[in-house]
């Protein structure tokens, strides 16, 4: 009796051209993908392999721990036939310290819109081709990226400036 | 959703020569029906919404940043303050994520797991009561709101009895429960199970066939199945659009696969369908609670893991070793294996996920919260485009957002 093929193996085979490395921790599989092929890889995963649901897009800043510094993380979910399979994979893209930029996956999943905006807001990652690349949580004229590891929590100047500008606008 | 740059748009000329423009209307951040501090900029053509742009961030407290500087145990109270209408669900989700990171899921005593299921489902009922009640009140049905609040009070009393707090529960601990369940726990919950269906029927009687309620919600704020999946929407909104995705069934945690319950699904994708889903989910939660109560075992309520769990208070006062252990656990936290995990739970509002990156110390290197309200709110512009201003109120209510979780 042959066991049914492992779906992860099938996926690995289909996207093998894009995978740089992979790791598994606590049963969760992550694939490292090159920065230039992320949109291609994602559209293949969505359109051919059925990963229709983008769970999350986020960033981790490994300031001194790892090189390259940033890692953009995509969590993908496949419902499978009759919503019974529910397979999850993770894609990771490493980004350089200077001017980190990556292509936006909003053309693939429109739900990436706010998630990428938040990633930009918090880490200063530029998402090329994003339809609405504004800050989302912090004030529009804020000039820091708070979730970066080298962000100085005690430096209040930026927030003070934003606050004062908002006050001035309110008085007009 | 494209960026709206123009404030006004020419809409043609009246016969007498006056030019017509779109009107910009600021809804919020202080508006009773925006459920907190949400601001929606509406661009109107008469009473029709041409474009809606939500602005968020007014309640941003930087929970993700704060958690990077404190031990895992100390992150727990911050999770209360995200979705504060179901803080117990946030707590349990976070605890489960840390337990997964530590790899101690199998060591959690059965009693703790079953109690967590009961508390989780109570949290779901509590949140849905507010969701439905507030949605109804925004549309003018004050009575339904009061019925919901009366029942929510009962749940708060149970929470107070179990963990001493009503709103910000901070209840379970990594490894199990901080203290044993009170003696009259089962009786109180059974009493609640007896009373609650009656009120649920009353709310049902007030709204389900209410002509005004149907007129205001049916066919309003529609989102199609494809759109909902594409936007990453979860929870009752996704199920109201015909996708039977529920984390409890899809990726079970807390042994949910052993409970018998159904996932209500509706196909219309409008505000009324979401309301029906929420009502049915509360009934299913009661089913789960009943099964859990029947199977609530005796025995230990917290795992026997001296490296992770705080020693008993009495031992801290009397034994030197326990005092040292207590000190180390409070100051340095427990050691975690380096790695990264994502753990999701089915919060009342959708999929709540914690993505934790650990560098081996007692503090999370990065903790990302995937809040369901944040992602669900993305659907608002699509829902209200082309509808009336008054339907925006119905749409926001039916998405059932909590701004504490949107902004984190």
Interface residues (C-beta under 8 A of the other chain):
Chain A: X25 X26 X28 X30 X52 X53 X54 X55 X56 X58 X60 X61 X65 X73 X75 X79 X83 X86 X88 X90 X109 X110 X111 X112 X113 X114 X115 X118 X122 X131 X132 X134 X135 X136 X137 X138 X139 X146 X147 X151 X153
Chain B: X1 X2 X3 X56 X57 X60 X62 X64 X65 X100 X101 X103 X229 X230 X231 X232 X233 X243 X244 X245 X250 X251 X339 X340 X341 X342 X344 X351 X353 X355 X357 X359 X365 X366 X368 X370 X374 X375 X377 X378 X407 X408
